[in-house]
Amino acid sequence: MKLSDIKKRLESPFPAHVVTWKPGAMNKEKTRALMMPFVDARAVMDKLDAICPDNWSFDAAEVPGAKVPTVRGTLTVLGVSRTDFGEGDPSSDAGNSYKAACSDALKRCAVHFGIGRYLYDLPKQWVEWDEHKRQPRQVPALPDWARPDHERSAGGAHLCQAIEQLRHELPEDVDAQREVYKHLKAALGAIHPPRLEASGREAESEGDSVSPALTDPASGGVSKATKQRLAQHVTRRWNLDRASRLGFVTWLAEREEVLTSTQQLTEAEAQRVLARLTAPDSAALFTQWSGGARAVA
């Protein structure tokens, strides 16, 4: 892996909830503030860990004689090093000031690799300032181009933030994690129940969301109308769960491998299955499958 291979990933925007704001300037009345975006050093470390966890390092050395606590930092990514300086807070004690200087140096070095550089391109934003609370009355919003791709859809940022929070709050015990997973899976199932058409039949027998192009018989797939008829005859008549439906349809289609979706059928196979389902001996076919062939499968 070379630095050029990961350049775009390094330059990609941080999640919106990682970007925080601080006042860079104020009006005389201290009622409006020019907000400056920034990320902390941990966000930079997290990005480097996610992209090249075993191929980066950071070293810092204190600059002697500086009026403000200052360090010279060197960030090395995939064998390429960049150097910059960071300053601490002169009002803090020596230990905390040195840590702040190291964090500042790491972020400045990271900018040389493109990490967070886009923050300098954000438009200046003056907002109403609450001097009593020492915070903006409204946090500035990031433009779409300054958000990751997956956050550029409605609600994306909130969803990503919730998932990130959940990741950090997962219990360490594996059995407890499995319990959380079961609850999440049940919740997702409740959000996406089988859809029924006005006629009372299941619209999509397997709950698949397949584009119309893939359901065109001319392309070799099963049509949506045929798929709905399969759902009507298999699901409504025998009240089978998804795995059993697919097993029964696989047997009727005389397929060797069990289907994972009825979309895998060709239109000709689906019509043959429907012909067998609507034949006078269809009940006997179901009995034959459930009594013997199902057990073998």
C-alpha positions as CSV (number, residue, x, y, z in Angstrom):
1,M,0.0,0.0,0.0
2,K,1.2,3.5,-0.9
3,L,0.3,6.9,0.4
4,S,-1.3,7.7,-3.0
5,D,-3.7,4.7,-2.6
6,I,-5.3,6.2,0.5
7,K,-5.1,9.9,-0.3
8,K,-8.8,10.3,-1.0
9,R,-9.7,8.5,2.2
10,L,-7.4,10.7,4.3
11,E,-8.9,13.8,2.7
12,S,-12.5,12.7,3.1
13,P,-14.7,14.7,5.6
14,F,-15.1,13.7,9.2
15,P,-18.5,12.7,10.4
16,A,-20.5,15.8,11.2
17,H,-20.8,15.1,14.9
18,V,-17.0,15.0,15.2
19,V,-16.6,18.6,14.0
20,T,-16.9,21.1,16.9
21,W,-16.9,24.9,16.9
22,K,-15.1,27.6,18.8
23,P,-15.3,31.4,18.5
24,G,-12.5,33.0,16.5
25,A,-13.6,36.6,16.8
26,M,-16.5,38.6,18.3
27,N,-18.1,41.9,17.8
28,K,-17.7,44.6,20.4
29,E,-21.0,43.8,22.1
30,K,-20.1,40.1,22.3
31,T,-23.5,39.3,20.8
32,R,-22.1,37.7,17.6
33,A,-19.2,35.4,17.1
34,L,-17.2,34.2,14.1
35,M,-17.2,30.4,14.6
36,M,-14.2,28.3,13.6
37,P,-14.6,24.5,13.0
38,F,-12.1,22.0,14.4
39,V,-11.6,18.4,15.4
40,D,-9.7,17.0,18.3
41,A,-6.6,14.9,18.1
42,R,-8.6,11.7,18.9
43,A,-10.6,12.1,15.8
44,V,-7.4,12.3,13.7
45,M,-6.1,9.2,15.5
46,D,-9.4,7.3,14.8
47,K,-9.2,8.2,11.1
48,L,-5.6,7.0,10.9
49,D,-6.5,3.8,12.8
50,A,-9.4,3.1,10.4
51,I,-7.4,3.6,7.2
52,C,-3.8,2.4,8.1
53,P,-3.8,1.1,11.7
54,D,-0.3,-0.5,11.6
55,N,1.3,2.1,9.3
56,W,1.4,5.4,11.1
57,S,3.3,6.9,14.1
58,F,3.7,10.2,15.8
59,D,6.7,11.7,17.7
60,A,7.0,15.0,19.5
61,A,9.9,16.8,21.0
62,E,9.7,20.0,23.2
63,V,11.2,23.1,21.7
64,P,13.5,24.6,24.4
65,G,13.4,28.3,25.2
66,A,10.0,29.0,23.6
67,K,7.9,31.7,25.2
68,V,4.8,29.5,24.8
69,P,5.0,25.7,25.5
70,T,5.8,24.4,22.0
71,V,6.6,21.0,20.5
72,R,7.9,19.8,17.2
73,G,5.8,17.0,16.0
74,T,6.5,14.4,13.2
75,L,3.7,12.3,11.8
76,T,4.7,9.3,9.6
77,V,2.2,7.6,7.4
78,L,3.2,4.6,5.2
79,G,6.8,5.7,5.5
80,V,6.2,9.3,4.6
81,S,6.9,11.9,7.3
82,R,5.5,15.4,7.8
83,T,6.6,17.9,10.5
84,D,4.9,20.9,12.1
85,F,4.8,22.7,15.4
86,G,2.1,22.8,18.1
87,E,1.6,25.3,20.9
88,G,0.1,24.7,24.4
89,D,-1.8,26.9,26.7
90,P,0.5,29.1,28.8
91,S,-2.1,29.5,31.5
92,S,-2.2,25.7,32.1
93,D,0.2,23.7,34.2
94,A,3.3,22.2,32.5
95,G,1.9,18.7,32.0
96,N,-1.5,19.8,30.5
97,S,0.2,22.4,28.4
98,Y,2.6,19.9,26.9
99,K,-0.3,17.5,26.1
100,A,-2.2,20.4,24.4
101,A,0.9,21.2,22.4
102,C,1.3,17.6,21.2
103,S,-2.3,17.4,20.2
104,D,-2.0,20.7,18.3
105,A,1.2,19.4,16.5
106,L,-0.5,16.2,15.5
107,K,-3.4,18.0,14.0
108,R,-1.2,20.4,12.1
109,C,1.0,17.5,10.8
110,A,-2.2,15.7,9.7
111,V,-3.2,18.6,7.6
112,H,-0.1,18.1,5.5
113,F,-1.6,14.7,4.6
114,G,-4.9,16.3,3.8
115,I,-6.7,15.2,7.0
116,G,-9.1,17.9,8.0
117,R,-7.7,20.4,5.4
118,Y,-11.2,21.0,4.0
119,L,-12.2,22.7,7.3
120,Y,-10.1,25.7,6.2
121,D,-12.3,26.0,3.1
122,L,-15.5,26.3,5.0
123,P,-17.3,29.7,4.6
124,K,-17.0,32.2,7.5
125,Q,-20.1,31.9,9.7
126,W,-21.1,34.7,12.1
127,V,-23.8,33.5,14.6
128,E,-25.6,34.8,17.6
129,W,-23.5,34.4,20.7
130,D,-24.7,33.8,24.3
131,E,-21.9,35.4,26.4
132,H,-23.5,34.3,29.7
133,K,-23.3,30.6,28.6
134,R,-20.2,31.1,26.5
135,Q,-21.7,29.3,23.6
136,P,-23.4,30.0,20.3
137,R,-27.2,30.2,20.4
138,Q,-27.3,28.0,17.3
139,V,-24.5,25.7,16.2
140,P,-23.5,26.4,12.5
141,A,-24.5,23.8,10.0
142,L,-22.0,22.1,7.7
143,P,-22.6,22.3,3.9
144,D,-23.2,19.0,2.2
145,W,-19.8,18.9,0.5
146,A,-18.2,19.0,4.0
147,R,-20.0,15.8,5.1
148,P,-19.2,12.2,4.3
149,D,-21.2,10.7,1.4
150,H,-23.3,8.6,3.7
151,E,-24.5,11.7,5.6
152,R,-25.7,13.6,2.6
153,S,-29.1,11.9,2.8
154,A,-31.9,13.0,5.1
155,G,-31.2,11.8,8.7
156,G,-27.9,10.3,7.8
157,A,-25.9,12.3,10.3
158,H,-28.2,11.4,13.2
159,L,-28.2,7.8,12.3
160,C,-24.4,7.6,12.0
161,Q,-24.0,9.4,15.4
162,A,-26.4,6.9,17.0
163,I,-24.6,3.9,15.6
164,E,-21.2,5.3,16.7
165,Q,-22.6,5.9,20.2
166,L,-24.0,2.4,20.3
167,R,-20.6,0.9,19.3
168,H,-18.9,2.6,22.3
169,E,-21.7,1.5,24.7
170,L,-21.7,-2.2,23.8
171,P,-21.1,-4.4,26.8
172,E,-17.8,-6.3,26.8
173,D,-19.4,-9.6,27.6
174,V,-20.0,-11.6,24.4
175,D,-23.3,-13.2,25.7
176,A,-24.6,-9.7,26.5
177,Q,-23.6,-8.5,23.0
178,R,-25.6,-11.4,21.5
179,E,-28.6,-10.4,23.5
180,V,-28.3,-6.8,22.2
181,Y,-28.0,-8.2,18.7
182,K,-31.2,-10.2,19.1
183,H,-33.1,-7.2,20.3
184,L,-31.8,-5.1,17.4
185,K,-32.8,-7.8,14.9
186,A,-36.3,-8.0,16.3
187,A,-36.6,-4.2,16.2
188,L,-35.5,-4.2,12.5
189,G,-38.1,-6.9,11.8
190,A,-40.8,-4.8,13.4
191,I,-39.9,-1.8,11.2
192,H,-40.0,-3.8,8.0
193,P,-43.0,-6.2,8.2
194,P,-44.2,-8.0,5.1
195,R,-46.2,-5.6,2.9
196,L,-49.7,-6.5,1.9
197,E,-51.5,-5.2,-1.2
198,A,-55.1,-4.0,-1.1
199,S,-56.2,-7.5,-2.2
200,G,-54.7,-8.9,1.0
201,R,-51.9,-10.8,-0.7
202,E,-48.3,-10.3,0.0
203,A,-46.7,-7.9,-2.4
204,E,-43.2,-9.3,-2.2
205,S,-43.0,-12.9,-1.2
206,E,-39.5,-12.7,0.2
207,G,-39.4,-9.1,1.2
208,D,-36.9,-8.3,-1.6
209,S,-36.6,-4.8,-3.0
210,V,-35.8,-5.6,-6.6
211,S,-35.6,-2.9,-9.3
212,P,-38.1,-3.2,-12.2
213,A,-35.2,-3.9,-14.6
214,L,-34.4,-7.1,-12.7
215,T,-38.0,-8.3,-12.7
216,D,-38.3,-8.0,-16.5
217,P,-38.9,-11.5,-17.9
218,A,-36.9,-10.4,-21.0
219,S,-33.8,-10.1,-18.8
220,G,-34.2,-13.7,-17.5
221,G,-35.7,-12.9,-14.1
222,V,-39.2,-13.5,-12.8
223,S,-41.7,-10.8,-13.3
224,K,-43.2,-8.9,-10.4
225,A,-46.7,-10.1,-11.2
226,T,-45.6,-13.8,-11.3
227,K,-43.8,-13.3,-8.0
228,Q,-46.9,-11.9,-6.4
229,R,-48.9,-14.9,-7.6
230,L,-46.4,-17.2,-6.1
231,A,-46.7,-15.3,-2.8
232,Q,-50.5,-15.6,-2.9
233,H,-50.5,-19.4,-3.5
234,V,-47.6,-20.3,-1.2
235,T,-47.9,-17.9,1.7
236,R,-51.6,-17.3,2.0
237,R,-52.6,-20.9,1.4
238,W,-50.2,-22.8,3.6
239,N,-49.0,-20.0,5.9
240,L,-45.3,-20.9,5.6
241,D,-42.4,-19.0,6.9
242,R,-39.8,-17.6,4.5
243,A,-37.4,-20.6,4.7
244,S,-40.2,-23.1,4.1
245,R,-41.6,-21.1,1.2
246,L,-38.3,-21.1,-0.5
247,G,-37.8,-24.8,0.2
248,F,-41.2,-25.7,-1.2
249,V,-40.7,-23.5,-4.3
250,T,-37.2,-24.9,-4.8
251,W,-38.7,-28.5,-4.8
252,L,-41.5,-27.5,-7.2
253,A,-39.0,-25.9,-9.5
254,E,-36.9,-29.1,-9.4
255,R,-33.8,-27.0,-8.4
256,E,-30.8,-28.7,-6.8
257,E,-29.7,-25.7,-4.8
258,V,-32.2,-24.1,-2.3
259,L,-33.3,-20.7,-3.5
260,T,-32.4,-17.6,-1.4
261,S,-35.0,-15.6,-3.2
262,T,-37.7,-16.3,-5.7
263,Q,-36.0,-13.7,-7.9
264,Q,-33.5,-16.4,-8.8
265,L,-36.2,-18.2,-10.7
266,T,-36.5,-17.7,-14.4
267,E,-40.0,-16.7,-15.7
268,A,-40.4,-20.2,-17.2
269,E,-39.5,-21.9,-13.9
270,A,-41.9,-19.6,-12.0
271,Q,-44.8,-20.4,-14.4
272,R,-44.1,-24.1,-14.1
273,V,-44.2,-23.8,-10.3
274,L,-47.5,-21.8,-10.5
275,A,-49.0,-24.5,-12.8
276,R,-48.2,-27.2,-10.2
277,L,-49.5,-25.0,-7.4
278,T,-52.9,-24.5,-9.1
279,A,-53.2,-28.1,-10.3
280,P,-55.9,-30.3,-8.7
281,D,-53.3,-32.4,-6.9
282,S,-51.5,-29.4,-5.4
283,A,-52.4,-30.4,-1.9
284,A,-50.9,-33.8,-2.5
285,L,-47.7,-32.2,-3.7
286,F,-47.5,-30.2,-0.5
287,T,-48.1,-33.3,1.6
288,Q,-45.4,-35.1,-0.4
289,W,-42.9,-32.3,0.1
290,S,-43.6,-31.7,3.8
291,G,-43.7,-35.4,4.6
292,G,-40.6,-36.6,2.8
293,A,-38.7,-34.2,0.5
294,R,-38.7,-31.5,3.2
295,A,-37.1,-33.8,5.7
296,V,-34.4,-34.7,3.2
297,A,-33.7,-31.1,2.4
